[in-house]
Amino acid sequence: MSSSYVVTGGGRGIGRALVERLLADSHTVVAIDLDPDALEWTGRHPAGHRVVALAGSAGDEAVTEKAADLAQAAGTLEGWVNNAAVFRDASLHTASTRTVLDLVDATMRPAIVGCATAVRRFLAAGTGGSVVNVSSHQARRAVPGCTPYVTAKAAVEGLTRALAVEYGPHGIRVNAVAPGSISTERYASQLAALEGEDAARVQEEMRLLHPMGRVGTAVEVASAIAHLLSRDAGYITGATVPVDGGRTILGRDPEM
């Protein structure tokens, strides 16, 4: 029987790159995205029926359960990737406590709901499986103004470790990747919104922040996730793998 996977936030950026990677490896993929327009490309994909689009919130159990049904109808559910997240800045001195908590929930909920659906399906099938949560370099090196996102991503890494410990005896592996700055549609639109000199300044700062001298690509993150999903990573669980070009380990020397 063929293998199937579920990828949340699968319409754009890292999610789409991962869907493409898994399809290239001959798997079936159910891609969830809140924005139906982001999934439009799946209808003309050469993989045909092996790519299944599902519009809806990855934080809604009815949506994730439907995704699991679709994936299991196509083959053995081997892996689940929680990539969907909300990017919105807020600070405690300018936003209400309720707003901050709601934003933490908006990023954390899809990871918990996705993990719950995946774990329950793996246990019921008795097959084991792999979950990969997408965290962020910000879980370890916070950016001012991003309190809800930083808090939620740090919690995602804690969730990853907790589930790895609890479900390892059942053959279920749970890992995370923590991307640095990645060249996605969102990144490109942010640069495009800046004036010429400001855009150049941001690009230079990004070069300095990453020891490799550049931002990463969605394909590079997708490759790391694909490895963690695979049986080649069969003895890796509870890990958070940085895919950040060294950003989280860099200590910039003020004398340089």
N, C-alpha and C positions, 0 to 999 in steps of 0.2 A: 504494500500500500504506500502511496506517496506521502510526503511530509507536508504539513501546512503550518503557517505562522500567522499571528495577528500583530499588526503594527499600528499603534495609535499615533495620531498626528501624521498620518502617512501620505498626506497630499502634497506637502512641500518640504523643502529643506532637507534636513537629516532624515526625516521620515521617508520622503520619497526616494532618496538615495539608497536607503536600506531596502525598501520595497523592490527597487530595480535590481539590487544585488542579489536578493533572495530569489527573484524571478530568474535571473541569469543562472542561478544554481539549480534551476528546474523545480523549485518548490512552488506551492500555491500560497498566496498571501492575501489576507483580508486586511485592507487598509481603511482605518477609521479616520474621519476628519470632520470637524464641526462645520466647515465650510464646504458645501456641495461643489462649488466652483473649483475648489482645489483638487477635486477628484476627477474632473472632466477628462483628463488625459488617459485615465484607465480604460475608457471606452474604446479607444483606438490603439491600445497597446498590442504589440505582436504576440504577447503571451496569451492573449485571448481569455479563455475562461479561468486561467490560473491566477488572474488578478481580479479580486472581488472588492468593489467599492461599497463602503457603508457610511453614509452621512449621519452624523449625530455626535453627541457629547461622550467623550471617553470617560467622563465621570458619572455616567448614567448606567446603572447595572443592566437595565433592559437592553441598552445598546451593546454592552460588552458580552452579554449572554447571547445575543443574536450573532455577534461576530464569532463567538466560540462555536455556535451551532453551524455556521457557514463553513468555518475552518474544518470542523470534524466531519462534515458531510463530504469534504474534498479529500480528506486523508487523515493521517495520524497527527494530532496537534503536538508539535515538537517544541514550539517556543512562542513567547509573548514578549513584545517590546513596548514599554510604557514611555513614549516619547512626547505625548501631548502635554503642553504646559501653557501658562498664561504669563505674558511679560507686561507688567505694569508697575511703574515706580510709585512708591509711597513712603513717607517718613512719619514717625510717631508724633512729631510736633506740628505737622500740617494736615494729617489725615486722622479721621476718627478711629478709635480702637476697633470698631465694628468693620470699618473699611479694610484695615490691615488684616484682621482675622479672616475676612471674606476672601481677600487676595491670597493668603496662605492656603486657605481651603481650596481655592480654584486651581492651584498648582498641585497640591498634595492629593486631593480627592481622586483624580484620574489614575495616579500611581497605586493608591490603595485599592480602588475598585478593580483595576486591571489585574493586580496581583491576586486579589481574592478570586476573581473569575478563573484565572489561569490555574491557581493552586487547586481549586475545587475540581476542575476538569481533569487535571493530571492525576489527582487522587482517585477520582471515580474510574478513570480508565486504567489505572494501575501501571501506567507507562513511564512515569517520571516525566521530566521536561525541563526546560530552561526559561528563566525570566531575566530580561535585562531592563533595568531602569535607567533612564537618561537623567543624569544629575547635571552639574555645572561646576566649572572652576570656582564659581562664587560661593559654593558650599564651604570652601576653605579660605578663600581670599575675597572678602566682601567688597562690594562697590557701594559708595555712599548713595543713599536714596533708594536702594533696592531691598530694604528690609524684608518685605513679604517673600520675595523670590529667594533670597539667601536663606531665610528661615525654612522655607518649604524644601529647598534642595538639600539642606543639611539633614532634614527629617527623612527625605527619600533615601539618603545613604544609611541612616540608622535603620530604616525599614528593611533595606536590602540585607543588612547583617542579621537582623532579627529573624527574617524569614529563612535565610540560608541555614541558620542554626536549627530552627524548628522543623524544617521540611527536608533537610539533607538526608535523614534516614529513609525517606520515601523516594529517593532518587531525583529530587527536585533541586536544581541549582538556581541560585539567585545572585546576580551580579549587577554592577552599575558601571556606566562610563561617565566621565566628567569632562565634557568638551571645554576647550578654551574659546577664543573668538573664532567663529566659523563663517566663511563666506557663503551666506544664504541669501534668498530673496529679501529677507528682512534686513540683513546687514547692508545689502546693496541699496535698498530704499532709504536707509538712514544716511548713507553717504551722499546719495543723490539729493537729499533735502538740504544739504549744507552748501554754502558758498564755496567757490574754488579753493581759496586759501585755507578755509576751515577744514574742508575735506582732505586736503593734502596734509594738514597738521594731524588729523586723526589717523590717517594712514601711517604717518611717520611714528606716531606714538604706539600704534599697534605693532609696528616693526620692532620698536624698542622693548615692548612688553614681552615679546616672545623670543626666547633664545634662538629659535630657528629663523627669526627674521621675517616672519610673515604670519598671516592668519591661516587657519586650516581650511580644508574643504569638506563638504558634506560626505563625499565619497570616502575620505580617510576615516571619518567617524563611523560610517556604515561598515567599513572593513573590520574595525575593532569589534563592533557589535556582532557582526556575522561570525567572527571567531569565537566570541563568548557563547553564542548560541550553539556552536558546532560541537561535535563529539571530540574534536581535537582539544577542546578546553574542558574535557570531562572531569578533571580534578581541580577545577577552579570554581570556588563558590564563596560568597560573602565579600568579594573584592570590589573596590571601586578603582577602575582603571582610568588614569588621566589621559585624555587625548587632546593635549593643549599646547603642543610645541614647547613644553617646559615652562609655561607661564606661571604655574603655581610654585615652582621652585626657584624662580629668579629673584635675587636680591640685587637691585640696581645700585651701583656704586656712585654716590653723589660727586666723587672726584673725577669721574670719567667724563 
